[in-house]
Amino acid sequence: MNKQAMDLKMLTRLALLVAIELVMKAVGLGSVPMGPLYMSFLTLPIAVGAIAMGPVAGLVLGGVFGAVSFYDAITGGSAMTSALFQVSPVHTFILCVVTRMLMGLCVALIFAALRKADQAGGWSYILSAMMAPALNTLFFMGYIVLAFYNCDYVQGLVAKNGAANPLMFVVLLVGIQGVAEFLVSGILGGVVARAVAKYLK
């Protein structure tokens, strides 16, 4: 198969994952409201793409997730990011888009490293897919603490949750939602990514 045909297949597969991500968001399967945050399953197609197709796919799919999140910040679809957008549009763009692109890239790089040690091709898929929701939460909440912790909106959440410091703020705000994302998106993403990767060979 020539390079042009391979590139076309790659773009087609990537477009399919982008479409899945957008449909999940549109029909409400992508995120479930939990207080000021959303339990997001949009990391699932990102994990699948990053693991099965590599770093470029991870970046693109993370960017799509980020663009959807930033759109919600602008339009008021998310109470938290909308409030943060009023504080700083630039930092909100980094929070919504750049952190998600970084997450997709990191998942692909982590999988590439783990796969070398996983000769049977089993646990590396699950563990790498679990990194998608874990890194999404780490980068997103980490940037909120870094860029927005002292703003009135975040300080209101700090007071409401009784957080003594930034670390406790993150733990109390994320809570069960983070564990659910980690397990559901991680395990399901790993199983699907392994099947897709085998199909693509």
C-alpha positions in Angstrom: 0.0 0.0 0.0 1.4 3.4 -1.0 1.9 6.3 1.4 -1.0 8.3 0.1 -3.4 5.4 0.7 -2.0 4.8 4.2 -2.4 8.6 5.0 -6.0 8.5 3.7 -6.8 5.5 5.9 -5.2 7.2 8.9 -7.3 10.4 8.3 -10.5 8.4 7.8 -10.0 6.5 11.1 -9.1 9.7 12.9 -12.2 11.4 11.5 -14.3 8.5 12.7 -13.0 8.9 16.3 -13.6 12.7 16.1 -17.2 12.0 15.0 -17.7 9.6 17.9 -16.4 12.2 20.3 -18.7 14.9 19.0 -21.7 12.5 18.9 -21.0 11.5 22.5 -21.0 15.2 23.5 -24.1 16.0 21.5 -26.3 13.2 22.9 -25.1 13.6 26.5 -23.0 10.5 26.7 -19.8 12.4 26.9 -20.3 14.1 30.3 -22.5 13.7 33.4 -22.9 16.8 35.6 -21.6 16.3 39.2 -21.7 19.6 41.1 -19.5 22.3 39.4 -17.6 19.6 37.5 -18.6 17.1 34.8 -17.8 13.4 35.0 -16.4 13.1 31.4 -16.2 10.0 29.3 -14.8 12.0 26.3 -11.4 10.7 27.3 -12.4 7.3 26.0 -12.1 8.0 22.2 -8.9 10.0 23.0 -7.4 7.0 24.7 -8.4 4.7 21.9 -6.9 7.0 19.2 -3.7 7.7 21.2 -3.1 4.1 21.9 -4.1 2.6 18.5 -2.9 5.4 16.3 -0.1 7.3 18.1 0.8 10.8 19.4 -0.7 12.8 16.5 -4.1 11.2 17.0 -3.8 11.8 20.7 -3.1 15.5 20.1 -5.9 15.9 17.6 -8.5 14.1 19.6 -7.4 15.9 22.8 -7.8 19.2 20.9 -11.3 18.3 19.8 -12.3 17.6 23.4 -10.7 20.9 24.4 -12.5 22.8 21.7 -15.8 21.5 22.8 -15.0 22.3 26.4 -13.9 25.9 25.5 -17.1 26.3 23.5 -19.0 25.5 26.7 -16.9 28.1 28.5 -17.9 30.8 26.0 -21.6 29.9 25.7 -22.3 29.1 29.4 -22.6 25.4 28.9 -20.3 24.8 31.9 -20.8 26.8 35.0 -17.2 26.4 36.1 -15.4 27.2 32.9 -17.8 30.0 32.1 -17.0 31.6 35.4 -13.3 31.1 34.8 -13.6 32.6 31.3 -14.8 35.8 32.8 -11.6 35.9 34.9 -9.2 35.1 32.0 -10.2 34.0 28.5 -6.5 33.1 27.7 -6.0 31.0 30.8 -9.4 29.3 30.2 -8.3 28.4 26.7 -5.1 26.8 28.1 -7.2 25.1 30.7 -9.8 23.7 28.2 -7.7 23.0 25.1 -4.0 22.8 25.8 -4.3 20.6 28.9 -6.5 18.1 26.9 -4.0 18.1 23.9 -1.2 17.4 26.4 -3.2 14.6 27.9 -3.8 12.9 24.5 -0.1 13.2 23.7 1.0 11.8 27.0 -1.3 8.8 26.8 0.3 7.9 23.4 3.8 8.3 24.8 3.1 6.3 27.9 1.6 3.5 25.9 4.6 3.4 23.6 6.9 3.1 26.6 4.7 0.5 28.4 4.2 -1.6 25.3 7.9 -2.3 25.1 7.7 -4.1 28.5 4.3 -5.8 27.8 5.3 -8.5 25.3 1.8 -10.2 25.4 0.1 -6.9 24.7 -2.4 -7.0 27.6 -1.9 -4.8 30.7 -0.3 -1.9 28.8 -3.5 -1.1 27.0 -5.6 -1.0 30.2 -3.0 1.0 32.2 -2.4 3.5 29.3 -6.2 4.0 28.9 -6.5 4.6 32.6 -4.0 7.4 32.2 -6.4 9.4 30.0 -8.9 10.3 32.7 -6.2 10.4 35.4 -4.1 12.9 33.4 -7.1 14.8 32.3 -8.0 15.4 35.9 -4.4 16.1 37.0 -3.8 18.7 34.2 -7.2 20.3 34.4 -7.4 20.7 38.2 -3.6 21.4 38.4 -4.0 24.3 36.0 -7.1 25.6 37.9 -5.0 25.7 41.0 -2.0 27.3 39.2 -4.0 30.0 37.3 -7.3 30.5 39.1 -6.9 29.4 42.7 -7.1 33.0 44.2 -10.1 34.2 42.1 -13.4 34.7 43.8 -15.2 31.8 42.1 -12.6 29.2 43.1 -12.2 30.6 46.6 -16.0 30.2 46.9 -15.7 26.5 46.1 -12.7 26.2 48.5 -14.9 27.7 51.3 -17.9 25.6 50.3 -15.9 22.4 50.4 -14.0 23.3 53.5 -10.6 22.8 51.8 -7.6 23.7 53.9 -5.2 23.9 51.0 -5.1 23.5 47.2 -4.4 19.7 47.4 -7.5 19.2 49.6 -9.5 21.4 47.3 -8.7 19.1 44.3 -9.4 15.9 46.3 -12.7 17.2 47.7 -13.9 18.6 44.4 -13.0 15.6 42.3 -13.9 12.8 44.8 -15.9 9.8 43.6 -16.3 11.3 40.1 -12.5 11.0 39.5 -12.5 7.4 40.6 -15.5 6.5 38.4 -13.8 8.1 35.4 -10.6 6.4 36.1 -12.2 2.9 36.3 -14.9 3.1 33.6 -13.0 5.1 30.9 -9.8 3.3 31.7 -11.0 -0.3 31.6 -13.4 0.2 28.7 -10.9 2.3 26.8 -8.1 -0.3 27.2 -10.3 -3.1 25.9 -11.5 -1.1 22.9 -8.0 0.3 22.1 -6.6 -3.2 22.1 -9.3 -4.4 19.7 -8.8 -1.4 17.4 -5.0 -1.7 17.5 -5.3 -5.4 16.4 -7.7 -4.5 13.7 -5.4 -1.8 12.3 -2.4 -4.2 12.0 
